[in-house]
């Protein structure tokens, strides 16, 4: 028994010694990794992201003209929103806007619905939710060309598509000096093989990015500048819009994705600041 316990004591001391060495080694490696990460962060031009959508209720609604592949957008944006901790409901029916109890719980609505028609009850349900503080986000025709006969809806969005000269083209987007968290650190960029939206825009929007028409396709609009990204209020609701997004691949552009996700973060965090 005596020998046995001595043996175990020896084993124990070896175990402690070995583990202490391993812990010291682990600590050194950890410190080294922190050092490398700090240097990488310090050298990076990318602004630090601080998305705060955890536990937020987000409704993603898709449908309308299928040339815009709205389901692909809905899947991409839902996957991302869930990855940052939001509770996401996806619907391919505008009928969900009439569910008052459900709508009252939503912090944000993301819609991709080009053209189509909306009933009075659906339209009222959506607009009342936004006026009460729920945010609204969309891109391209998803909110900027939905329900053409509904001016109350257009008043909420802040603009309506009218044409895209030349169809799919390459064009430049100018960010300008907005000092806004959505565009912070995002420089001017060019986007390829997609539609340059020409819109009728509400003067009451805060423009975050613009584009200038070359006049190559419609010479009489040469030099006209047009908002591409804006934010606005609709009573208590935050509305964010980006006119890019004809192709699902448009969101693979880092600048476009950065502005969209930051816009979602801004619009999804308005309701909790009320009262
Ligand atoms: Zn389009």
py3Dmol code that shows the C-alpha trace and the ligand (Angstrom):
import py3Dmol

protein = """\
ATOM      1  CA  UNK A   1       0.000   0.000   0.000  1.00  0.00           C
ATOM      2  CA  UNK A   2       2.815   2.314   0.961  1.00  0.00           C
ATOM      3  CA  UNK A   3       4.650   1.725  -2.306  1.00  0.00           C
ATOM      4  CA  UNK A   4       1.476   2.174  -4.222  1.00  0.00           C
ATOM      5  CA  UNK A   5       0.668   5.531  -2.728  1.00  0.00           C
ATOM      6  CA  UNK A   6       4.251   6.709  -3.339  1.00  0.00           C
ATOM      7  CA  UNK A   7       3.880   5.659  -6.930  1.00  0.00           C
ATOM      8  CA  UNK A   8       0.658   7.592  -7.269  1.00  0.00           C
ATOM      9  CA  UNK A   9       2.245  10.619  -5.639  1.00  0.00           C
ATOM     10  CA  UNK A  10       5.049  10.472  -8.207  1.00  0.00           C
ATOM     11  CA  UNK A  11       2.523  10.155 -11.022  1.00  0.00           C
ATOM     12  CA  UNK A  12       0.590  13.105  -9.620  1.00  0.00           C
ATOM     13  CA  UNK A  13       3.651  15.301  -9.429  1.00  0.00           C
ATOM     14  CA  UNK A  14       4.549  14.392 -13.011  1.00  0.00           C
ATOM     15  CA  UNK A  15       0.999  15.181 -14.108  1.00  0.00           C
ATOM     16  CA  UNK A  16       1.070  18.601 -12.412  1.00  0.00           C
ATOM     17  CA  UNK A  17       4.507  19.368 -13.779  1.00  0.00           C
ATOM     18  CA  UNK A  18       3.541  18.367 -17.330  1.00  0.00           C
ATOM     19  CA  UNK A  19       0.309  20.296 -17.222  1.00  0.00           C
ATOM     20  CA  UNK A  20       1.945  23.388 -15.841  1.00  0.00           C
ATOM     21  CA  UNK A  21       4.370  23.263 -18.713  1.00  0.00           C
ATOM     22  CA  UNK A  22       1.490  22.777 -21.176  1.00  0.00           C
ATOM     23  CA  UNK A  23      -0.430  25.663 -19.618  1.00  0.00           C
ATOM     24  CA  UNK A  24       2.588  27.921 -19.861  1.00  0.00           C
ATOM     25  CA  UNK A  25       3.019  26.903 -23.487  1.00  0.00           C
ATOM     26  CA  UNK A  26      -0.682  27.479 -24.185  1.00  0.00           C
ATOM     27  CA  UNK A  27      -0.528  30.927 -22.554  1.00  0.00           C
ATOM     28  CA  UNK A  28       2.472  31.873 -24.659  1.00  0.00           C
ATOM     29  CA  UNK A  29       0.723  30.725 -27.851  1.00  0.00           C
ATOM     30  CA  UNK A  30      -2.431  32.610 -26.834  1.00  0.00           C
ATOM     31  CA  UNK A  31      -0.486  35.828 -26.201  1.00  0.00           C
ATOM     32  CA  UNK A  32       1.285  35.397 -29.537  1.00  0.00           C
ATOM     33  CA  UNK A  33      -2.070  34.984 -31.317  1.00  0.00           C
ATOM     34  CA  UNK A  34      -3.471  38.088 -29.596  1.00  0.00           C
ATOM     35  CA  UNK A  35      -0.375  39.995 -30.679  1.00  0.00           C
ATOM     36  CA  UNK A  36      -0.779  38.883 -34.304  1.00  0.00           C
ATOM     37  CA  UNK A  37      -4.532  39.705 -34.282  1.00  0.00           C
ATOM     38  CA  UNK A  38      -3.875  43.180 -32.856  1.00  0.00           C
ATOM     39  CA  UNK A  39      -1.324  43.905 -35.570  1.00  0.00           C
ATOM     40  CA  UNK A  40      -3.745  42.631 -38.260  1.00  0.00           C
ATOM     41  CA  UNK A  41      -6.591  44.756 -36.868  1.00  0.00           C
ATOM     42  CA  UNK A  42      -4.403  47.815 -36.621  1.00  0.00           C
ATOM     43  CA  UNK A  43      -3.318  47.396 -40.247  1.00  0.00           C
ATOM     44  CA  UNK A  44      -6.836  46.749 -41.586  1.00  0.00           C
ATOM     45  CA  UNK A  45      -8.734  49.601 -43.237  1.00  0.00           C
ATOM     46  CA  UNK A  46     -12.057  47.895 -42.549  1.00  0.00           C
ATOM     47  CA  UNK A  47     -14.117  49.632 -39.865  1.00  0.00           C
ATOM     48  CA  UNK A  48     -14.913  47.469 -36.839  1.00  0.00           C
ATOM     49  CA  UNK A  49     -18.402  46.048 -37.203  1.00  0.00           C
ATOM     50  CA  UNK A  50     -20.792  46.132 -34.287  1.00  0.00           C
ATOM     51  CA  UNK A  51     -24.066  44.637 -35.491  1.00  0.00           C
ATOM     52  CA  UNK A  52     -26.595  44.422 -32.639  1.00  0.00           C
ATOM     53  CA  UNK A  53     -29.579  42.428 -33.849  1.00  0.00           C
ATOM     54  CA  UNK A  54     -29.512  39.689 -31.213  1.00  0.00           C
ATOM     55  CA  UNK A  55     -33.061  38.674 -30.143  1.00  0.00           C
ATOM     56  CA  UNK A  56     -34.645  41.104 -32.609  1.00  0.00           C
ATOM     57  CA  UNK A  57     -37.740  39.892 -34.494  1.00  0.00           C
ATOM     58  CA  UNK A  58     -37.278  40.228 -38.232  1.00  0.00           C
ATOM     59  CA  UNK A  59     -39.889  39.439 -40.868  1.00  0.00           C
ATOM     60  CA  UNK A  60     -38.582  38.735 -44.382  1.00  0.00           C
ATOM     61  CA  UNK A  61     -41.268  38.893 -47.091  1.00  0.00           C
ATOM     62  CA  UNK A  62     -40.557  37.919 -50.700  1.00  0.00           C
ATOM     63  CA  UNK A  63     -42.561  37.596 -53.914  1.00  0.00           C
ATOM     64  CA  UNK A  64     -43.698  39.558 -56.954  1.00  0.00           C
ATOM     65  CA  UNK A  65     -41.928  39.484 -60.332  1.00  0.00           C
ATOM     66  CA  UNK A  66     -39.636  36.453 -60.330  1.00  0.00           C
ATOM     67  CA  UNK A  67     -37.112  37.992 -62.765  1.00  0.00           C
ATOM     68  CA  UNK A  68     -35.556  39.486 -59.625  1.00  0.00           C
ATOM     69  CA  UNK A  69     -35.154  36.085 -57.909  1.00  0.00           C
ATOM     70  CA  UNK A  70     -36.553  37.433 -54.626  1.00  0.00           C
ATOM     71  CA  UNK A  71     -36.344  34.068 -52.858  1.00  0.00           C
ATOM     72  CA  UNK A  72     -32.555  34.015 -53.307  1.00  0.00           C
ATOM     73  CA  UNK A  73     -32.299  37.419 -51.661  1.00  0.00           C
ATOM     74  CA  UNK A  74     -34.641  36.327 -48.855  1.00  0.00           C
ATOM     75  CA  UNK A  75     -32.510  33.246 -48.161  1.00  0.00           C
ATOM     76  CA  UNK A  76     -29.236  35.164 -48.135  1.00  0.00           C
ATOM     77  CA  UNK A  77     -30.456  37.940 -45.870  1.00  0.00           C
ATOM     78  CA  UNK A  78     -32.304  35.530 -43.513  1.00  0.00           C
ATOM     79  CA  UNK A  79     -29.233  33.337 -43.107  1.00  0.00           C
ATOM     80  CA  UNK A  80     -27.142  36.373 -42.206  1.00  0.00           C
ATOM     81  CA  UNK A  81     -29.750  37.802 -39.789  1.00  0.00           C
ATOM     82  CA  UNK A  82     -29.966  34.452 -37.963  1.00  0.00           C
ATOM     83  CA  UNK A  83     -26.175  34.308 -37.791  1.00  0.00           C
ATOM     84  CA  UNK A  84     -26.179  37.572 -35.809  1.00  0.00           C
ATOM     85  CA  UNK A  85     -28.809  36.295 -33.381  1.00  0.00           C
ATOM     86  CA  UNK A  86     -32.103  37.609 -34.793  1.00  0.00           C
ATOM     87  CA  UNK A  87     -35.358  35.608 -34.804  1.00  0.00           C
ATOM     88  CA  UNK A  88     -36.328  35.499 -38.472  1.00  0.00           C
ATOM     89  CA  UNK A  89     -39.730  34.668 -39.978  1.00  0.00           C
ATOM     90  CA  UNK A  90     -39.867  34.255 -43.752  1.00  0.00           C
ATOM     91  CA  UNK A  91     -43.145  34.669 -45.657  1.00  0.00           C
ATOM     92  CA  UNK A  92     -44.037  34.542 -49.356  1.00  0.00           C
ATOM     93  CA  UNK A  93     -47.448  36.098 -48.685  1.00  0.00           C
ATOM     94  CA  UNK A  94     -48.421  39.734 -48.131  1.00  0.00           C
ATOM     95  CA  UNK A  95     -51.298  38.417 -45.993  1.00  0.00           C
ATOM     96  CA  UNK A  96     -48.953  38.326 -43.002  1.00  0.00           C
ATOM     97  CA  UNK A  97     -49.151  42.157 -42.907  1.00  0.00           C
ATOM     98  CA  UNK A  98     -52.762  41.852 -41.712  1.00  0.00           C
ATOM     99  CA  UNK A  99     -51.769  39.846 -38.596  1.00  0.00           C
ATOM    100  CA  UNK A 100     -51.773  42.778 -36.161  1.00  0.00           C
ATOM    101  CA  UNK A 101     -50.585  40.808 -33.138  1.00  0.00           C
ATOM    102  CA  UNK A 102     -47.645  39.362 -35.097  1.00  0.00           C
ATOM    103  CA  UNK A 103     -46.757  42.686 -36.736  1.00  0.00           C
ATOM    104  CA  UNK A 104     -46.679  44.498 -33.384  1.00  0.00           C
ATOM    105  CA  UNK A 105     -43.886  42.166 -32.241  1.00  0.00           C
ATOM    106  CA  UNK A 106     -41.643  42.822 -35.239  1.00  0.00           C
ATOM    107  CA  UNK A 107     -38.596  45.078 -34.941  1.00  0.00           C
ATOM    108  CA  UNK A 108     -37.920  45.043 -38.664  1.00  0.00           C
ATOM    109  CA  UNK A 109     -39.443  44.082 -41.992  1.00  0.00           C
ATOM    110  CA  UNK A 110     -37.245  43.249 -44.968  1.00  0.00           C
ATOM    111  CA  UNK A 111     -39.243  43.011 -48.186  1.00  0.00           C
ATOM    112  CA  UNK A 112     -38.330  41.957 -51.743  1.00  0.00           C
ATOM    113  CA  UNK A 113     -41.579  42.226 -53.760  1.00  0.00           C
ATOM    114  CA  UNK A 114     -41.376  43.736 -57.241  1.00  0.00           C
ATOM    115  CA  UNK A 115     -44.584  45.097 -58.784  1.00  0.00           C
ATOM    116  CA  UNK A 116     -47.638  43.037 -57.849  1.00  0.00           C
ATOM    117  CA  UNK A 117     -50.634  44.385 -55.986  1.00  0.00           C
ATOM    118  CA  UNK A 118     -51.359  44.806 -52.300  1.00  0.00           C
ATOM    119  CA  UNK A 119     -54.817  44.887 -50.728  1.00  0.00           C
ATOM    120  CA  UNK A 120     -55.939  47.836 -48.605  1.00  0.00           C
ATOM    121  CA  UNK A 121     -55.805  45.731 -45.433  1.00  0.00           C
ATOM    122  CA  UNK A 122     -52.287  44.448 -46.184  1.00  0.00           C
ATOM    123  CA  UNK A 123     -51.061  47.931 -47.035  1.00  0.00           C
ATOM    124  CA  UNK A 124     -52.579  49.423 -43.868  1.00  0.00           C
ATOM    125  CA  UNK A 125     -51.096  46.651 -41.716  1.00  0.00           C
ATOM    126  CA  UNK A 126     -47.607  47.276 -43.107  1.00  0.00           C
ATOM    127  CA  UNK A 127     -47.768  51.085 -42.974  1.00  0.00           C
ATOM    128  CA  UNK A 128     -49.201  51.146 -39.416  1.00  0.00           C
ATOM    129  CA  UNK A 129     -46.407  48.841 -38.204  1.00  0.00           C
ATOM    130  CA  UNK A 130     -43.750  51.129 -39.710  1.00  0.00           C
ATOM    131  CA  UNK A 131     -45.396  54.284 -38.312  1.00  0.00           C
ATOM    132  CA  UNK A 132     -45.376  52.638 -34.867  1.00  0.00           C
ATOM    133  CA  UNK A 133     -41.614  52.109 -34.981  1.00  0.00           C
ATOM    134  CA  UNK A 134     -40.919  48.882 -36.867  1.00  0.00           C
ATOM    135  CA  UNK A 135     -38.075  49.378 -39.360  1.00  0.00           C
ATOM    136  CA  UNK A 136     -38.329  48.749 -43.108  1.00  0.00           C
ATOM    137  CA  UNK A 137     -35.453  47.674 -45.350  1.00  0.00           C
ATOM    138  CA  UNK A 138     -35.314  46.758 -49.003  1.00  0.00           C
ATOM    139  CA  UNK A 139     -33.337  47.008 -52.192  1.00  0.00           C
ATOM    140  CA  UNK A 140     -33.934  47.617 -55.906  1.00  0.00           C
ATOM    141  CA  UNK A 141     -37.522  46.806 -56.972  1.00  0.00           C
ATOM    142  CA  UNK A 142     -38.056  44.928 -53.700  1.00  0.00           C
ATOM    143  CA  UNK A 143     -39.390  48.039 -51.998  1.00  0.00           C
ATOM    144  CA  UNK A 144     -38.545  50.686 -54.651  1.00  0.00           C
ATOM    145  CA  UNK A 145     -40.928  49.315 -57.298  1.00  0.00           C
ATOM    146  CA  UNK A 146     -43.684  47.462 -55.454  1.00  0.00           C
ATOM    147  CA  UNK A 147     -47.438  48.102 -55.703  1.00  0.00           C
ATOM    148  CA  UNK A 148     -47.303  50.875 -58.322  1.00  0.00           C
ATOM    149  CA  UNK A 149     -50.850  51.993 -57.668  1.00  0.00           C
ATOM    150  CA  UNK A 150     -50.308  52.621 -53.936  1.00  0.00           C
ATOM    151  CA  UNK A 151     -49.081  56.144 -53.225  1.00  0.00           C
ATOM    152  CA  UNK A 152     -49.352  55.739 -49.408  1.00  0.00           C
ATOM    153  CA  UNK A 153     -46.802  52.943 -49.720  1.00  0.00           C
ATOM    154  CA  UNK A 154     -44.529  55.055 -51.958  1.00  0.00           C
ATOM    155  CA  UNK A 155     -44.736  57.946 -49.478  1.00  0.00           C
ATOM    156  CA  UNK A 156     -43.352  55.564 -46.828  1.00  0.00           C
ATOM    157  CA  UNK A 157     -40.485  54.218 -48.970  1.00  0.00           C
ATOM    158  CA  UNK A 158     -39.324  57.637 -50.188  1.00  0.00           C
ATOM    159  CA  UNK A 159     -38.920  56.861 -53.873  1.00  0.00           C
ATOM    160  CA  UNK A 160     -40.282  54.978 -56.865  1.00  0.00           C
ATOM    161  CA  UNK A 161     -38.430  53.396 -59.793  1.00  0.00           C
ATOM    162  CA  UNK A 162     -39.297  54.807 -63.209  1.00  0.00           C
ATOM    163  CA  UNK A 163     -36.634  53.400 -65.574  1.00  0.00           C
ATOM    164  CA  UNK A 164     -33.129  51.936 -65.912  1.00  0.00           C
ATOM    165  CA  UNK A 165     -31.538  53.397 -69.067  1.00  0.00           C
ATOM    166  CA  UNK A 166     -29.493  50.840 -71.023  1.00  0.00           C
ATOM    167  CA  UNK A 167     -30.677  47.833 -68.982  1.00  0.00           C
ATOM    168  CA  UNK A 168     -27.737  45.968 -67.440  1.00  0.00           C
ATOM    169  CA  UNK A 169     -24.684  48.249 -67.505  1.00  0.00           C
ATOM    170  CA  UNK A 170     -21.574  49.116 -65.472  1.00  0.00           C
ATOM    171  CA  UNK A 171     -21.764  52.270 -63.361  1.00  0.00           C
ATOM    172  CA  UNK A 172     -20.075  54.146 -60.545  1.00  0.00           C
ATOM    173  CA  UNK A 173     -21.464  54.803 -57.066  1.00  0.00           C
ATOM    174  CA  UNK A 174     -20.248  57.869 -55.179  1.00  0.00           C
ATOM    175  CA  UNK A 175     -20.423  57.800 -51.392  1.00  0.00           C
ATOM    176  CA  UNK A 176     -19.669  61.435 -50.578  1.00  0.00           C
ATOM    177  CA  UNK A 177     -18.970  62.831 -47.121  1.00  0.00           C
ATOM    178  CA  UNK A 178     -22.025  61.745 -45.174  1.00  0.00           C
ATOM    179  CA  UNK A 179     -20.371  60.901 -41.816  1.00  0.00           C
ATOM    180  CA  UNK A 180     -22.977  58.192 -41.454  1.00  0.00           C
ATOM    181  CA  UNK A 181     -22.326  54.810 -39.770  1.00  0.00           C
ATOM    182  CA  UNK A 182     -23.805  53.048 -42.833  1.00  0.00           C
ATOM    183  CA  UNK A 183     -21.153  54.415 -45.190  1.00  0.00           C
ATOM    184  CA  UNK A 184     -18.262  54.887 -42.762  1.00  0.00           C
ATOM    185  CA  UNK A 185     -15.082  53.599 -44.433  1.00  0.00           C
ATOM    186  CA  UNK A 186     -16.900  52.617 -47.656  1.00  0.00           C
ATOM    187  CA  UNK A 187     -15.258  54.338 -50.637  1.00  0.00           C
ATOM    188  CA  UNK A 188     -16.645  55.114 -54.103  1.00  0.00           C
ATOM    189  CA  UNK A 189     -16.949  51.945 -56.177  1.00  0.00           C
ATOM    190  CA  UNK A 190     -18.032  50.569 -59.547  1.00  0.00           C
ATOM    191  CA  UNK A 191     -20.672  47.893 -60.012  1.00  0.00           C
ATOM    192  CA  UNK A 192     -20.942  45.719 -63.121  1.00  0.00           C
ATOM    193  CA  UNK A 193     -23.654  44.287 -65.369  1.00  0.00           C
ATOM    194  CA  UNK A 194     -26.615  45.515 -63.328  1.00  0.00           C
ATOM    195  CA  UNK A 195     -29.343  48.143 -63.478  1.00  0.00           C
ATOM    196  CA  UNK A 196     -28.740  51.817 -62.713  1.00  0.00           C
ATOM    197  CA  UNK A 197     -32.070  52.881 -61.242  1.00  0.00           C
ATOM    198  CA  UNK A 198     -33.610  56.201 -62.314  1.00  0.00           C
ATOM    199  CA  UNK A 199     -36.146  57.092 -59.631  1.00  0.00           C
ATOM    200  CA  UNK A 200     -38.577  59.735 -58.484  1.00  0.00           C
ATOM    201  CA  UNK A 201     -37.256  60.513 -55.021  1.00  0.00           C
ATOM    202  CA  UNK A 202     -38.804  62.181 -51.974  1.00  0.00           C
ATOM    203  CA  UNK A 203     -36.751  65.284 -50.988  1.00  0.00           C
ATOM    204  CA  UNK A 204     -37.170  64.216 -47.360  1.00  0.00           C
ATOM    205  CA  UNK A 205     -34.643  61.345 -47.533  1.00  0.00           C
ATOM    206  CA  UNK A 206     -31.069  61.445 -46.252  1.00  0.00           C
ATOM    207  CA  UNK A 207     -28.971  60.461 -49.255  1.00  0.00           C
ATOM    208  CA  UNK A 208     -25.954  58.273 -48.388  1.00  0.00           C
ATOM    209  CA  UNK A 209     -24.749  57.356 -51.896  1.00  0.00           C
ATOM    210  CA  UNK A 210     -25.391  58.614 -55.422  1.00  0.00           C
ATOM    211  CA  UNK A 211     -24.742  57.779 -59.059  1.00  0.00           C
ATOM    212  CA  UNK A 212     -24.390  60.062 -62.068  1.00  0.00           C
ATOM    213  CA  UNK A 213     -25.942  59.180 -65.430  1.00  0.00           C
ATOM    214  CA  UNK A 214     -23.513  59.284 -68.368  1.00  0.00           C
ATOM    215  CA  UNK A 215     -26.159  60.122 -70.970  1.00  0.00           C
ATOM    216  CA  UNK A 216     -24.939  57.258 -73.167  1.00  0.00           C
ATOM    217  CA  UNK A 217     -28.393  55.660 -73.296  1.00  0.00           C
ATOM    218  CA  UNK A 218     -30.679  58.699 -72.841  1.00  0.00           C
ATOM    219  CA  UNK A 219     -28.592  61.755 -73.735  1.00  0.00           C
ATOM    220  CA  UNK A 220     -31.019  64.279 -72.149  1.00  0.00           C
ATOM    221  CA  UNK A 221     -30.275  62.949 -68.614  1.00  0.00           C
ATOM    222  CA  UNK A 222     -26.486  63.301 -68.993  1.00  0.00           C
ATOM    223  CA  UNK A 223     -24.977  64.533 -65.720  1.00  0.00           C
ATOM    224  CA  UNK A 224     -28.102  63.876 -63.639  1.00  0.00           C
ATOM    225  CA  UNK A 225     -27.222  62.589 -60.172  1.00  0.00           C
ATOM    226  CA  UNK A 226     -29.529  60.093 -58.499  1.00  0.00           C
ATOM    227  CA  UNK A 227     -29.677  58.730 -54.952  1.00  0.00           C
ATOM    228  CA  UNK A 228     -28.610  55.057 -54.681  1.00  0.00           C
ATOM    229  CA  UNK A 229     -28.757  54.641 -50.893  1.00  0.00           C
ATOM    230  CA  UNK A 230     -30.965  56.553 -48.470  1.00  0.00           C
ATOM    231  CA  UNK A 231     -32.440  56.483 -44.998  1.00  0.00           C
ATOM    232  CA  UNK A 232     -35.533  58.255 -43.754  1.00  0.00           C
ATOM    233  CA  UNK A 233     -38.199  58.205 -41.055  1.00  0.00           C
ATOM    234  CA  UNK A 234     -41.860  57.382 -41.574  1.00  0.00           C
ATOM    235  CA  UNK A 235     -43.307  58.739 -38.328  1.00  0.00           C
ATOM    236  CA  UNK A 236     -41.530  56.479 -35.791  1.00  0.00           C
ATOM    237  CA  UNK A 237     -40.218  53.886 -38.264  1.00  0.00           C
ATOM    238  CA  UNK A 238     -36.750  53.824 -39.774  1.00  0.00           C
ATOM    239  CA  UNK A 239     -36.671  53.150 -43.523  1.00  0.00           C
ATOM    240  CA  UNK A 240     -33.481  52.121 -45.342  1.00  0.00           C
ATOM    241  CA  UNK A 241     -33.179  51.649 -49.115  1.00  0.00           C
ATOM    242  CA  UNK A 242     -30.478  50.680 -51.615  1.00  0.00           C
ATOM    243  CA  UNK A 243     -31.343  50.727 -55.331  1.00  0.00           C
ATOM    244  CA  UNK A 244     -28.709  48.111 -56.272  1.00  0.00           C
ATOM    245  CA  UNK A 245     -29.857  44.487 -56.347  1.00  0.00           C
ATOM    246  CA  UNK A 246     -31.183  43.391 -59.744  1.00  0.00           C
ATOM    247  CA  UNK A 247     -28.927  40.313 -59.567  1.00  0.00           C
ATOM    248  CA  UNK A 248     -28.539  38.301 -56.341  1.00  0.00           C
ATOM    249  CA  UNK A 249     -24.769  38.483 -57.074  1.00  0.00           C
ATOM    250  CA  UNK A 250     -24.837  42.292 -56.641  1.00  0.00           C
ATOM    251  CA  UNK A 251     -24.673  41.593 -52.893  1.00  0.00           C
ATOM    252  CA  UNK A 252     -21.371  39.749 -53.288  1.00  0.00           C
ATOM    253  CA  UNK A 253     -19.823  43.204 -53.772  1.00  0.00           C
ATOM    254  CA  UNK A 254     -18.328  44.000 -50.334  1.00  0.00           C
ATOM    255  CA  UNK A 255     -19.415  47.665 -50.380  1.00  0.00           C
ATOM    256  CA  UNK A 256     -23.018  46.767 -51.271  1.00  0.00           C
ATOM    257  CA  UNK A 257     -23.235  44.029 -48.636  1.00  0.00           C
ATOM    258  CA  UNK A 258     -21.634  46.252 -45.982  1.00  0.00           C
ATOM    259  CA  UNK A 259     -24.123  49.065 -46.569  1.00  0.00           C
ATOM    260  CA  UNK A 260     -27.105  46.681 -46.672  1.00  0.00           C
ATOM    261  CA  UNK A 261     -26.221  44.917 -43.417  1.00  0.00           C
ATOM    262  CA  UNK A 262     -25.462  48.187 -41.650  1.00  0.00           C
ATOM    263  CA  UNK A 263     -28.756  49.584 -42.929  1.00  0.00           C
ATOM    264  CA  UNK A 264     -30.542  46.542 -41.514  1.00  0.00           C
ATOM    265  CA  UNK A 265     -28.792  47.115 -38.193  1.00  0.00           C
ATOM    266  CA  UNK A 266     -29.829  50.781 -38.127  1.00  0.00           C
ATOM    267  CA  UNK A 267     -33.458  50.184 -39.135  1.00  0.00           C
ATOM    268  CA  UNK A 268     -33.826  47.171 -36.828  1.00  0.00           C
ATOM    269  CA  UNK A 269     -32.753  49.154 -33.789  1.00  0.00           C
ATOM    270  CA  UNK A 270     -35.265  51.985 -33.889  1.00  0.00           C
ATOM    271  CA  UNK A 271     -38.232  50.468 -32.075  1.00  0.00           C
ATOM    272  CA  UNK A 272     -36.356  49.707 -28.857  1.00  0.00           C
ATOM    273  CA  UNK A 273     -35.272  53.369 -28.634  1.00  0.00           C
ATOM    274  CA  UNK A 274     -38.862  54.665 -28.539  1.00  0.00           C
ATOM    275  CA  UNK A 275     -40.288  55.970 -25.235  1.00  0.00           C
TER     276      UNK A 275
END
"""
ligand_1 = """\
1
ZN
Zn -34.173 44.881 -61.863
"""
view = py3Dmol.view(width=600, height=400)
view.addModel(protein, "pdb")
view.setStyle({"model": 0}, {"cartoon": {"style": "trace"}})
view.addModel(ligand_1, "xyz")
view.setStyle({"model": 1}, {"stick": {}})
view.zoomTo()
view.show()
